[in-house]
């Protein structure tokens, strides 16, 4: 739940409860036979005195404490009515997503923090070509137009060239307050100072376990149900699902279509970005179908000195 300043609501567990004193995101246990959405509405009515008008799924996963295993089904509340207050006497606070790590949150809530911090738009860079200066200028212009998550994709470059380009792109992104994940081997992302790694579908199929520590962002491209399950099993942070529509970059791939995207997004325990023929105007539709956001190349990339390419 966010307010008009894009701060997230957290509450403190009261004395007498398991892990009392820790902060958490409001919610609670489901009653027998109760759906996740119905349970969310009931819990927030009891805890905060509000009526949820609209909410959409954010992330689903399990967490094991030493003596307890919990399954979390997390939703983002986008509209509610009523005057929000601490109906059960608990402490409440509004925190900016980037500051959540400074609060003593429940250990189980770490994946939620990562999901909240994921922006709705991800730029997938086109090939840098031979004019690296023009490429980097276009990257900077795209960031100034509102993109703050970048996937650096340059499959034609060998390691030395890719690492060199990555270091410069990382510096540009960080200067603009954006994060950048590298579409390469996980060790390269760690060594260059990137914010994380994006795994191709082929790399995803070869990993056993999460390839980088939790402080890094780790995502993957998925094209089928097998990939979606593997990404969840390896505790990644997000997936790119597609192609949803026909796209020149994957001309031979059969598009999922919006119905296919909806079905597969519903089966994902992770935040899902739609990819393949995406434009910013598809963001609302993507979210209505269970997606977190969109990832795009041509739909977001700004050619230096012109509009979108």
Order of alpha helices (4+ residues) and beta strands (2+ residues): beta-beta-alpha-beta-beta-beta-alpha-beta-alpha-beta-alpha-beta-alpha-beta-alpha-beta-alpha-beta-alpha-beta-alpha-beta
